[in-house]
Amino acid sequence: MAVAARLRAGWVALRGPARRRGARRSLQAGEGTSGDTGDNGDALTRTKRGRHKALIAAVAYALEAIPYDVSELVVVGNLNDGRAAAEAAAARGGGGGVMAALALSVPQAAWDVGVGAVAGAAAVVASMPFDVVKTYMQVNPSCSGGLGGFAATARQLVAQGGPGALWLGLAPRLAHQVPGACICWWAIHAVQRHMMTHHYDTGADGGGHQGH
């Protein structure tokens, strides 16, 4: 009898923590018993808030990143294509105009840094409204998620502060992003030229300008 009582006591001791762990998992999954309605409600609220924040972050990040990246790539591509065309025209004896003169007078590394600066500034300006709305939504849990919530938040900011409210913090963001864009595009073009020069066959004519 004494042995049986000890076994039962040990079983109860082992079952207690297991039951508590099971109850905690049930609450985190949004489940529970009728006697745990208060804790269950808190768990559901926390779960919904977490999903809401994740949705806001995903939508807002995409809406900010797309105009930023597209603007940056368009500027870099156009500037480098313009330089290449001007240099080709100058090489054929056609002069090339102001663009050719600029391209031939600016060292390639300095050109790459300048392209990065212009592209980074354009990307910041183009994506600034989306960044402002994203930041506002992230620090205000009352904002609705999704595209509708993003648009509603943008309208609210404009109603409160005018269109300029969507460009608040432009100078600090320019100061943060433009130097990084300069370094980024200088490094990308330097590596690209090295690879094209040393690791790829550019053809019988030498491949022409490889800076873009």
C-alpha positions, 0 to 999 in steps of 0.5 A: 500500500505504501508503495502504491501511494508513493507511485500515485503521488509521483504520477500526480507530480509528473502530470501537473507540469505536463498539464500546465504545458498542455494548457499553455500550448492550447492557449497559444493556439487559441484553444482552451476550456470553459474555465480558462476564458480569461486567459484564452481571450488574452492569448487570442488578443495577442495572437491577433495583434501579432498577425496584424503587425506582421500584415502591416509590416509585409504590406508596408515594406513591399509598398516602400521597397518597390518604388525605391528599387525601381527608381534607383534602377531606372536612374542608374540604367539611364545615366550609364546608358547615356554615358555609354552612348555618348562615349560611342558617339565620340569614338566614332568622331561624332562629338557626342555633345555635352554628355560625351564631354562630361563622360570623358572628363569624369573618371569612371570611379567618380562617375559611379559614385555620382550615379549612386548619389543621384539614384539614391536621392531619387529613390528616397524622394520617390519612396518617402511617402510610403516610408512615412505611412509605413512608419506611422502604421508600425507605431500606431496599432490602431491602423488597419492592415492591408492595402486599404489600411495603408491608403486610409493612413495616407489620407489621414496624414494628408488631412492632418498635415497636408501633402507635405506630411508625407515627406516628413523626415526627408533630410535625415533619410537622404543623409542616411541612404545616399552615402550607402547608395554611392558606395553600393553602386561604386562597388557593383560597377567596380566588380562588374568591370573586373569580372568583364575584363578578367573573366569573360570573353568580350568578343573580337572588338573588345566589348566596348564600354563595360561600365553599366 
